[in-house]
Amino acid sequence: MNFSLSHIPARTAKPREEGLTMVMDKGLSLRQVDDLIETSGDLVDLVKLGFGTSYLMPRLKDKVKRYTDAGIRVYLGGTLFEAFIARGQFDAYRRLLRELKLDCAEVSDGSITLPHDEKCRYINLLAQDHTVLSEVGSKETGILISPAKWVRMMNTELEAGSWKVIAEARESGNVGIYRPSGHAHTALVNRILAKVPGRDILWEAPQKSQQVWFIKQIGANVNLGNVPAEEVIPLETLRLGLRGDTFFQYLPEEVAEKLRQVKPPEQDGKTKG
């Protein structure tokens, strides 16, 4: 940090198990990747090459190497995994992971119908050679999954070998754990947290209001994903209470209460000549 402030919450350090920040790369140039690494590399734990964008990205291997050389773990979007599965090309998917030298892999079923035991089989197979993140929840608006089923799927996937389970929200942040308005399904999140360890969940939270909500609910070291590249440092200020939305989160209550009551001095309308 550039200077010292009191009452700043302790943040975990890389390589982190909790307090993760996952950035979604939907087509950054190599120059933009270099900029991200220079400005925020120590704050980014994971980069997801969103949905099927890696199929089109120029100099894909160079991009992956830039990230991994900077200590940032990279994985391909879950939709691409589903595209390979839908075409019966799982072996080709595994070869691709090896060719790109990716140590992480995502398993999801947000776009296709995949029996859960089959999904867990893919998790188990990939976990033999990779760190697996598995995504729970549908990408379709209006498809509701009961809290009990969310909990059951998350715990089963962790048992199958997932390192983290991802709570689906899409890059728009209006499905899965969120309502169409973008507000969190509070009861659902609370039910999940009562049954699944928080450190094992990565909450997709692309919108600032969603990041604020999870930080206030869980704390500075909540795992958050689908963060835009330009929002990494702003998110960190939210985590540390250095932005208006979380400003009073870590100040002593007596100090916070006093400061909330302070009013700006009244203006008498006079100006000095």
LINSULSUL-V221818 format. One record per pair of residues at least 12 apart in sequence whose ideal C-beta (glycine too) atoms are under 10 Angstrom apart, sorted by the first residue. I is the first residue (numbers start at 1). J is the second residue. If there is no record, write none. Layout:
i/j
I/J
I/J
//
This chain:
i/j
1/240
5/240
5/241
5/242
6/250
6/251
6/252
7/240
7/241
7/249
7/250
7/251
7/252
7/255
7/256
8/220
8/239
8/240
8/241
8/242
8/250
9/215
9/219
9/220
9/221
9/239
9/240
9/241
9/246
9/249
9/250
10/220
10/221
10/240
11/43
11/220
11/221
11/236
11/239
11/240
12/45
12/199
12/220
12/221
13/42
14/41
14/42
14/43
14/44
14/45
14/71
14/72
14/73
15/45
15/71
15/73
16/45
16/46
16/199
16/221
16/223
17/45
17/163
17/164
17/199
17/200
17/221
17/223
18/164
18/197
18/198
18/199
18/200
18/201
18/202
18/218
18/219
18/221
18/222
18/223
19/43
19/45
19/199
19/219
19/220
19/221
19/222
19/223
19/224
19/239
20/44
20/45
20/46
20/73
20/164
20/199
20/202
20/203
20/221
20/222
20/223
20/224
20/225
21/40
21/43
21/44
21/45
21/46
21/47
21/202
21/211
21/222
21/223
21/224
21/225
21/227
21/231
21/232
21/235
21/236
21/239
22/44
22/45
22/46
22/47
22/48
22/72
22/73
22/75
22/133
22/164
22/166
22/202
22/203
22/204
22/205
22/223
22/224
22/225
22/226
22/227
23/36
23/40
23/43
23/44
23/45
23/46
23/47
23/48
23/50
23/67
23/72
23/225
23/226
23/227
23/228
23/229
23/230
23/231
23/232
23/235
24/46
24/47
24/48
24/49
24/50
24/51
24/53
24/77
24/171
24/204
24/206
24/225
24/226
24/227
24/228
24/229
25/47
25/48
25/49
25/50
25/53
25/54
25/57
25/63
25/67
25/74
25/77
25/228
25/229
26/48
26/49
26/50
26/51
26/53
26/57
26/77
26/171
26/228
26/229
27/49
27/50
27/53
27/54
27/56
27/57
27/58
28/47
28/49
28/53
28/57
28/63
28/66
28/229
29/57
29/58
29/59
29/63
30/57
30/58
30/59
30/62
30/63
30/66
32/63
32/229
32/230
33/47
33/59
33/62
33/63
33/64
33/66
33/67
33/70
33/72
33/229
34/66
34/70
35/229
35/230
36/66
36/67
36/70
36/72
36/229
36/230
36/232
37/66
37/67
37/69
37/70
37/71
37/72
38/70
39/229
39/230
39/232
39/233
40/72
40/227
40/229
40/230
40/231
40/232
40/233
40/235
40/236
41/66
41/67
41/69
41/70
41/71
41/72
41/232
42/70
42/71
42/72
42/232
42/236
43/72
43/227
43/232
43/233
43/235
43/236
43/239
44/67
44/70
44/71
44/72
44/73
44/227
44/229
44/232
45/71
45/72
45/73
45/202
45/223
45/225
46/67
46/72
46/73
46/74
46/75
46/104
46/106
46/131
46/133
46/164
46/202
46/223
46/225
46/227
47/63
47/64
47/66
47/67
47/68
47/70
47/72
47/73
47/74
47/75
47/104
47/227
47/229
48/73
48/74
48/75
48/76
48/77
48/78
48/104
48/106
48/133
48/166
48/171
48/204
48/225
48/226
48/227
49/63
49/64
49/67
49/74
49/75
49/76
49/77
49/80
49/100
49/102
49/106
50/76
50/77
50/78
50/79
50/80
50/170
50/171
50/226
51/76
51/77
51/78
51/79
51/80
51/82
51/83
51/110
51/111
51/139
51/170
51/171
52/76
52/77
52/79
52/80
52/81
52/82
52/83
53/76
53/77
53/79
53/80
54/74
54/75
54/76
54/77
54/80
54/96
54/100
54/102
55/76
55/77
55/80
55/83
60/76
60/99
60/100
61/99
61/100
61/101
63/100
64/76
64/99
64/100
64/101
64/102
65/100
65/101
67/102
68/100
68/101
68/102
68/103
73/102
73/103
73/104
73/131
73/133
74/100
74/101
74/102
74/103
74/104
75/97
75/100
75/102
75/103
75/104
75/105
75/106
75/130
75/131
75/132
75/133
76/93
76/96
76/97
76/100
76/102
76/104
76/105
76/106
77/106
77/108
77/135
77/171
78/105
78/106
78/107
78/108
78/109
78/110
78/111
78/133
78/134
78/135
78/139
78/166
78/168
79/106
79/108
79/110
79/111
79/112
79/135
79/139
79/170
80/93
80/96
80/106
80/108
81/93
81/97
81/105
81/106
81/107
81/108
81/109
81/111
81/112
81/122
81/126
81/134
81/135
82/106
82/107
82/108
82/109
82/110
82/111
82/112
82/114
82/135
82/139
83/111
83/112
84/96
85/107
85/108
85/109
85/111
85/112
85/114
85/118
85/119
85/122
86/111
86/112
86/114
90/122
90/125
90/126
93/105
93/122
93/126
94/125
94/126
94/128
94/129
94/130
97/126
97/129
97/130
98/129
98/130
102/129
102/130
102/131
103/129
103/130
103/131
104/126
104/130
104/131
104/132
104/133
104/163
104/164
105/122
105/123
105/125
105/126
105/127
105/129
105/130
105/131
105/132
105/133
105/134
106/126
106/130
106/132
106/133
106/134
106/135
106/162
106/164
106/166
107/119
107/120
107/121
107/122
107/123
107/124
107/125
107/126
107/127
107/130
107/132
107/133
107/134
107/135
107/157
107/160
107/161
107/162
107/166
108/122
108/133
108/134
108/135
108/136
108/137
108/138
108/139
108/166
108/168
109/122
109/134
109/135
109/136
109/137
109/138
109/139
109/153
109/168
110/135
110/136
110/137
110/138
110/139
110/140
110/143
110/166
110/168
110/170
110/175
110/176
111/138
111/139
111/140
113/138
116/136
116/149
116/152
116/153
116/156
116/157
116/160
117/156
117/160
119/134
119/135
119/136
119/153
119/156
119/157
119/160
120/134
120/153
120/156
120/157
120/159
120/160
120/161
120/162
121/160
122/134
122/160
122/161
123/156
123/157
123/158
123/159
123/160
123/161
123/162
123/163
123/165
124/157
124/159
124/160
124/161
124/162
125/160
125/161
126/160
126/161
126/162
127/160
127/161
127/162
127/163
128/161
130/161
130/163
131/161
131/162
131/163
131/164
132/157
132/158
132/160
132/161
132/162
132/163
132/164
132/165
133/157
133/162
133/163
133/164
133/165
133/166
133/202
133/225
134/153
134/154
134/156
134/157
134/158
134/160
134/161
134/162
134/163
134/164
134/165
134/166
135/157
135/162
135/164
135/165
135/166
135/167
135/168
135/169
135/176
135/202
135/204
135/225
136/149
136/150
136/151
136/152
136/153
136/154
136/156
136/157
136/162
136/165
136/166
136/167
136/168
136/176
136/177
136/192
136/196
136/201
137/150
137/153
137/154
137/165
137/166
137/167
137/168
137/169
137/170
137/175
137/176
137/177
137/178
137/188
137/204
138/168
138/170
138/175
138/176
139/168
139/169
139/170
139/171
139/172
139/175
139/176
140/170
140/175
140/176
141/170
141/172
141/174
141/175
141/176
141/179
141/180
142/175
142/180
143/175
143/176
144/185
144/188
145/168
145/176
145/177
145/188
146/188
146/191
147/185
147/187
147/188
147/189
147/190
147/191
147/192
147/194
147/195
148/191
148/195
150/165
150/167
150/168
150/176
150/177
150/185
150/188
150/189
150/191
150/192
150/195
150/196
151/188
151/191
151/192
151/193
151/194
151/195
151/196
152/195
152/196
153/165
153/196
154/166
154/167
154/192
154/195
154/196
154/197
154/200
154/201
155/192
155/195
155/196
155/197
155/200
157/200
158/196
158/197
158/200
158/201
162/200
163/200
163/202
164/199
164/200
164/201
164/202
164/223
164/225
165/192
165/196
165/200
165/201
165/202
166/201
166/202
166/203
166/204
166/223
166/225
166/226
167/184
167/185
167/188
167/189
167/192
167/196
167/201
167/202
167/203
167/204
167/205
167/214
167/223
167/225
168/203
168/204
168/226
169/182
169/184
169/203
169/204
169/205
169/206
169/207
169/210
169/225
169/226
170/204
170/206
170/226
171/204
171/206
171/226
171/228
172/204
172/206
172/207
172/226
173/204
173/205
173/206
173/207
173/208
173/209
173/210
173/211
173/226
174/206
174/207
174/210
175/204
176/188
176/203
176/204
177/189
177/192
177/201
177/203
177/204
177/205
177/210
177/214
178/203
178/204
178/205
178/206
178/207
178/210
178/213
181/209
182/205
182/206
182/207
182/209
182/210
182/213
183/207
183/209
183/210
183/213
184/203
184/205
184/209
184/210
184/213
184/214
184/217
186/213
186/217
189/201
189/203
189/213
189/214
189/217
189/218
190/217
193/217
193/218
198/214
198/217
198/218
198/219
198/221
198/222
198/223
199/218
199/221
199/222
199/223
200/223
201/218
201/222
201/223
202/222
202/223
202/224
202/225
202/226
203/217
203/218
203/222
203/223
203/224
203/225
203/226
204/223
204/224
204/225
204/226
204/227
205/222
205/223
205/224
205/225
205/226
205/227
205/235
206/224
206/225
206/226
206/227
206/228
206/231
207/226
207/227
207/228
207/231
208/227
208/228
208/231
208/234
208/235
208/238
208/243
208/245
209/245
210/224
210/226
211/224
211/227
211/231
211/234
211/235
211/238
211/239
211/243
211/245
211/246
212/235
212/238
212/243
212/244
212/245
212/246
212/249
213/245
214/238
215/235
215/238
215/239
215/240
215/241
215/243
215/245
215/246
215/249
216/238
216/245
216/246
216/249
219/239
219/249
219/250
220/236
220/238
220/239
220/240
220/241
220/246
220/249
220/250
221/239
222/239
224/238
224/239
247/259
247/260
248/260
//
